[in-house]
Amino acid sequence: MAQNIFELSTRLDPAEEEIIEVLATGEQIKIERILSCGQQSAPGFWYDQQSDEWVLLIQGQAQLGFADGEICTLRSGDTLFIPAHRKHRVEWTSSHPPCIWLAVHSKMRVPE
């Protein structure tokens, strides 16, 4: 079944949590579309994921913070590789336009 990555069939509300839609799964891989509209991680919360994550910010702007103090600002079209267990958090996401992310979770490496 065809899908349009830009289709926002649901109303996005900054007061609600991000919407995470699993687009495909397989042996040791998961692909998600994440919709954000002004959300940010709760104070003191850190993602500490078991698998590597590669993200593409398709639409919007966002900022991720890392436990080592690094801050990464992303704009539409930017990609980022986050190795497994690299603690990170969402500092902010844009509302206008809302953020549309494509996230791939797997054991992987990226070319240097």
Secondary structure, 3 states (H helix, E strand, C coil): CCCCCCCCCCCCCCCCCCEEEEEEEECCEEEEEEEECCCCCCCCCCECCCCEEEEEEEECEEEEEECCCCEEEEECCCEEEECCCCCEEEEEECECCEEEEEEEEECCCCCC
